[in-house]
Each structure stands twice: as structure tokens, then as C-alpha cells.
Amino acid sequence: MKKPSKLTTLLLTVAFGLSGAVIGSLADRYLKIWPFAEISSNQIQGELNLKQIRPYLKNLADYINYPLTPNTRLSTNDLLRMITILNQKYNHLASILEVNPPKEGDRALTLLNFKDSFRHETTINAAGRYELQFPFKLYRYQITNVSSKKQTAPLLYNQIIWNSVNGLLESAGLSHIENETTRALAIWRFISENRYHDSPAMLRKPKAHDLLEFLSVFGYGHCDEAARALAQMAEELGLKSRVWFLNGHVVAEVYADGRWIMLDSDQQFYFYAPGNPQHIYSVDELSKGESNSGKSDPFESSCSLSGLKEYPESYKAIFRSTDDNEHKKRGTITHAIEIVLRPEESVNFCNYNWGKVFTGGFSAKVVPKYYNGYFEYHLSPMDLHKLNPHIQITREQNGVILANSSDEPGAVSIDFSYPFPILGGAVLGTWAGKSPLEMTLADDENRLKSNFKYYPGQALDISGFFSGVRIRPTYRYTILIRVPPKSNLFLRETFCVRSDFQFAELSLWKPSPGKNRANLRVEKGTRLEDFNLSIYYE
């Protein structure tokens, strides 16, 4: 196996902050991924330019499925995006190795993909009962629609009903707290404990400041996202709120028991009058630097969930700088995250990730904690849309025939729409035809379109189409299948599409070993008997 070139080491050092020795060791042990054009030493003397390293970047782009065509002009942004994708692969590899170290002879590249097989399997019955007979570290739970119609999938959860605002507030015990100050503090604690501070995934409104997107889909953000989420939740629970933009920090205020109180859910602090914890200070009181007791420091008495004993001095100074302090509107609320499955379609949630993460406008970030899952769709004639009148769709015993009787090319399309950001995937299965299956993937919202050729006996990785470094991710996309003139195309029943997604820890159901009962939430009009629920673990 080739050693990493000097340029490879340089790029990975920039991307991961690793030393050359560590990268070389990692490559020797796990990452047999160096079939790239080697760069001679004289090519990296002095200033690098894209023209010199173009052969390397082309091979690298091919390995990581970065969309390039022969005529693509490489830019610095392309280089940064490829570094980000490598970063994601390394991030996944490191997390997998902690619980699943490779054995001698294992194919190294399988570590860079999702784990699709486990030693043990069990089912969850209609009463929610299940039994896990062995201790486990990795698991995946699958919900499959076995009915003949499209339906909303049941929800598996531990305590928090994370897919609707009303369910979240009720299950978190926030809806029936009578005292307004106590209710506001409970909201502050919930937001603080169910997110962590990191660069936000979304930059474009309204999803950038949506309560369920923030808590259930991504789970991280800056002070802006945390403050807006607290304010949104307070309004839903009958409390007036506002969001304060200070000089370098954002906090929320809630109107409780006749006065405004400041609650910092990002730094996880609030401040109160000495000896009177129910008298919580407002932004104005903190900005004026005068406490209720006449002392000069209103930051003296505080409550913190962050583990810090004292509020950072830099944040105190932000409050005291009042020239540009202003309050603005809170964000938006999606009232439900609805997982709708077509017949034979399944959704899989995993307690690990395989590097599929949306970094948005912060392309150099490494998200420290997230999970991946995937939807698996199996071909059905009822989902195919004819794009030309001369295309005939016929269901056969083992698949679907697409017949084109015209002298012109034809096509059919399949639409995909999911409540989670899609960040990767694959087309699997077989077909009968004289040439490779030609497909086009289109994301109209992001104005993206890519062409693929699918060869028999191979899985087509379409992850390169779903970029993790755009302003917004893909939630809906379309696959166009092209049918040549005067020909038939037979898609076998094994033909399926996998769509990888990202989700937050709040949405992860955590099963327990032994005999247990799962919490199940079924939407009105849906029968639990129409779904198979399985757990795969080891």
C-alpha cells in the first residue's frame, strides 16, 4: 500500500489538526485510501496552486464522490469542501473504532460506510414489548410500513415526544406548571440540557430558528438559536417572551409573575437577588449594573447548569455595553415532524454515525455529536410518474417494465420527501437492459442536478449529490430514470433507494437490555399492526 503523499499529509493536517506521523499510522492501520496520484517533492516547494495538484484532486474527488466533470474548473471552495468531506469520514471512523475496532483481514473501507448487519435481532410487538438477550453497544431500530397504503410511522421514544411541539411540552412536564417563574425556569433547564453549543447547521431562515429543527434534527447552535428556542417554547406555554441581541451575545427574556426575567440558555446561567432566588434579574437590571439589594454587582448570585462557578467576565461586559442592545422577534415553530412511509418503505435510526452531517455555511466545522439513520424505499409502480405520454408502466410478478414505443428518449420519475436533511445514499438492486441504467438526480429547491450511470451488479453511491456544505440541505429530491427509444427496461423488485439522514440525540430511542416495553405513539387513523418494528444489535 502506498504511503500518504506529502500533499495528502498537508491537506489532512489542515483538515484534522493531526501530525504527519499520526496520519501515516492511521493510514497503515485503517485507511487504505491512498490510490491517488502521488505529488513529487518539487511540486510542493513554495506556493501550491490548483493547476499543479489537479490530478490529485481529481482522484480525491472520485474517491469521496465529490461531483466533478471533466470540464469542471476547480476552485478554492472545491478544495475546502473536499477537505470537509474527508473530515467527516475521519470523524466517523474515529467514532466507530471506539466500539468496533477492525479485525485482521477486514476490508478497511467498510468502516467508512454504515453498518448494515448485526449479530442479534428482535421485534417489538403491538403492545410495545421486546426482549434484548445480550449486552450491546451498537444498535439500529427499523420501522417498516407493511400495509398497502402510505401512512405516518409510529414514534418510538423514551420520555420526550420529540416529533411535535404539543407532545414535547406535555411529555417534558412543562404544560401544567402553574407558577409562571417556575414554568420559565423549567423551560430554561430543558433547552439547556437538550442542546449543546456549536456553530448552527442552518443559516437561512425560517428553519435556522425553528424549535423542532433545533432540538430534534440538529441539536446544536449558537446563543441565537438557544435564545429563540427558549422564547418560542415560552410563548407556546402562555408566557410572553422576547430575544435580546447584545453586543456579541443573545439571550431570552420571559415575562413571568409581572416582570421580565433574563434566562441565558446558551451559557446556562441566570441571576437573582441575594437571598431571594425568585427575584430573577432582567436584561435592564443586569445592564445597569445595580442589584435589588443596592450592591453594585447584579451577577453576584447566580444559578448555573454549565459547571462554571462564575459567569465569564467577557459576557458581563456585554451586558454593561448598552448602546446596541435591542430585542427582536423569536423564531418559528414547525408543529410536527411527520415521517410518512410508502408501502414497504422503512426508516432506520442508529446510535452511531457514518460521517453524514450538514455543516452549512461553517464548512470547516467538525460536529462533535450527532446520529445517522436512513430511509429505504422499494420500488412500486404507483410511485412512478410518466414524463412522456409514450411511456408505458406495467407491473410484472418480479418487478416493473418501462416500455418506450417512441423514437424519442423517455423517462419516469420517483419523488422523495423526508423531514430530516438527506446527506447521502445509494441505489441498490438489479434491472434488465442492454446498457447502463441512466438516471438524473434533481433537487429543485437547491437548483441541483446530476447525472449517474448505474451498472449491473454494483451499488450506486449517490452521496456526492447531497452536499453537506451548502446554505441549506436537501429535504426533497427526485430520481429520473431514462428509457431509450424503442426499448424496454425491466426494473426488478429488488430495486431500492437508500437515503441517509442526520438527527439529534433527543430523537434517539434508547432501548434497555432484558424484557422491556417501549413507548409508542401512533397517529390517529394509523394502525400499529400495519408496521413491523425491529431492533438489530450487538
NORTAKA-V265958 format. One line per field, one symbol per residue. phi: phi as a letter, one per 40 degrees, with the letter a starting at -180 (. if undefined). burial: b if it has 16 or more other ideal C-beta (glycine too) atoms within 10 Angstrom, else e. A space follows every 10 residues. Layout:
phi->???
burial->???
This chain:
phi->.ccccccdcc cccccbgbcc cccccccccb bcbbccccbc cccbcgccbc ccbddccccc ccccgccbbd ccccbccdcc cccccddccc dcdcccccba cccdgccdcc ccbccbbbcb aabbcccgca abcbcabbaa bbbbcbcbbc acccbcacbc cccacccccc ccgccbcccc cccccccdcc cccbabcadc cbbccccdbc cccccccbga iccdcccccc ccccccbgbc aabcbcchab bbbbcbfgac bcbccccgba bacdgacccc ccccccccgb cccgccbccc babbbcgccb cddccccccc cccbcabbcc cbbccabbcb bcdgcbbbbb cabbgcacbf cbcccbccaa bbaacbbbdb dcccbccbcc cbbbcbcbib bbbbcccbcb abbbcbabcb ccbiiabbhb abacbdccbb bbbcccfbab bbbbcdgbcc cbccccccbc caccbbabbb bcbcdfabbb cccccabbbc bbaccdcccb cbcgcabccb bbccgbbccc bcbbbbaa
burial->eeebbebbbb bbeebbebee eebbebbeeb bebeebeebe eebbeeeeee eebeebbbeb bebbebebee eeebeeebbe bbbbbbbbbb bbbebbeeee eeeeeeeeee bbbbbeeeee ebebeeeeeb ebeeebeebb bbbbbebeee bbbbbbbeeb bbbbbebbbe bbebeeeeeb bebbbbbbbb bbebbbebbb bbeeeebbbb bbbbbbbbbb bebbbbbbbb bbbbbbbebe bbbbbbeebb bbbbbbeeeb bbbbbbbbbb bbbeeeeebb bbbebbbeee beeeeeebbe bbebeeeeee beeebbebbe eeeebebeeb bbbbeebebe bbbbbbbbbb bbbbbbbbbb ebbebbbeeb bbbbbbbbbb eebbeeeeee beeeeeeebb ebbbeeeeeb bbbbebebbb bbbbbbbbbb bebeeebbbe bbbeebebee ebebeeeeeb ebbbbbbbbb ebbbbebbbb bbbeeeebbb bebebbbbbb bbbbbbbbbe beeeeeebeb ebbeebeeeb bebbbbbb
